[in-house]
């Protein structure tokens, strides 16, 4: 048989048996994956940590390429992925519900929920050190004490009371503004 004849025969055979071949391929992929997993568990149980460590290192080294490939794949196959996800959610409602219940009872989830609730329900006091004036914002120098400073100054430094980020800078600006304000008031 010549090469052209063989290619034509293969194409014809594939068209005729397309569905059967697709089913066989899916079945074989699953079998091969199971065999591989079993083989590696039996053959390399002591090397599991080194294998996972190496995989992490490879991921870190090639992170940008991997993320680009994933984004490209998602863009090209978005509709199919969304359908597959919806199908999985429909077929596994009970399993997903059980996983959520289990996670909600875990210590890590309880800590996160407590953290979110505390942040939402935080109670900031309100003891102003100066009077409100037009165009000012109240700046908390701590959880209780407030200094009214110009809105532009308040927004000039990115700060967060909960984490302490930028608080030294904004507090220094606030205190210097308060000192200037008091000096001008005394001069009058």
Buried (B, 14 or more C-beta within 10 A) or exposed (E): EEEEEEEEEEEEEEEEEEEEEEEEEEEEEEEEEEEEEEEEEEEEEEEEEEEEEEEEEEEEEEEEEEEEEEEEEEEEEEEEEEEEEEEEEEEEEEEEEEEEEEEEEEEEEEEEEEEEEEEEEEEEEEEEBBEEEEEBBBBBBEEEBBBBBBEEBBEEBEBEBEEEEEBEEBBEBBBEBBEEBEEEEEEE
